[in-house]
Amino acid sequence: MTISSDLFLSILSMDAYNRDYDAGIDISGSRLGGAQILSRDSLGISESDYHAWQTVGFYALAYELQADEQIEGLSQSDILISYRGTDNVDFTTLGEGASDFWQGWITGARVPGSQSWLALDFFESVTGSDALSGESSGAILTGHSLGGGLAGMVAALSGDQAVIIDNMPYGAAASLLSMWWNATQLGTDVATLVASGEPENYLWPAASNITAYNVGDEALANIRAIESAAATLLLGPLGAFAGANAILMSFSEKTQDPLEHHLGLLGLAQR
């Protein structure tokens, strides 16, 4: 039976919660359907790297699609990446510990945190591409909640396709990372770069390659709605610049309500 790529990727976004340390449901084996999990050893991720993940609450999986899986829009040997979402909300360990609040959610507050950098590092380990420099890899990214925000941030920078579920905001954080990278490449600071406008070789994140499935009235809907205002409040003029780009990105992002989407498909099937 053939299933849609978006449905399969949404399943992978849940799989990241259920493997290895702090698994919600401890799933054994190295495959999910026709998706073969790529081992950390094969990706050059050491035990000390893995320990660093646990220290800040980060987790991600990479898969290679096998020939025996029929998924509409995907092909054999496609590389898929899934980022784990929120599973440790500890407000008491300010600046330390594996709290998703302090190590991950701050990305949604427009400040790239420890999990943001690990998400970029994992992408490079899997694909060999540097998302910050706009290197597209052909991989497809997914994630739910915090994981959706990390997947969206990386995809916005690299240009790769992503399917994200009830995602944390990512546009302003991606914009700030892009400003930092551009300033570094041009040998200046971010404030000077923003004041000087956009040079020809300025790399800027985009979201037209991202599909977001958001259930109506889910928890992060209100957080996404205030992303730009919060960026301005927290970071002043730089935040306003990043927040304005986040608004532009949101217009190009393909947004779906999964219930309405599948009811629409059901209606088409009944015609």
Secondary structure, 3 states (H helix, E strand, C coil): CCEEHHHHHHHHHHHHHHCCCCCCCCCCCCEECCEEECCCHHHCCCHHHHHHHHHHCCCEEEEEECCCCCEECCCCCCEEEEECCCCCCCCCCCCCCCCHHHHHHHHHCCCCCHHHHHHHHHHHHHHCCCHHHCCCCCCEEEEECHHHHHHHHHHHHHCCEEEEECCCCCHHHHHHHHHHHHHHHHCCCHHHHHHCCCCCCCCCCCCCCEEEECCCCCCCHHHHHCHHHHHHHHHHHHHHHHHHHHHHHHHHCEEECHHHHHHHHHHHHHC
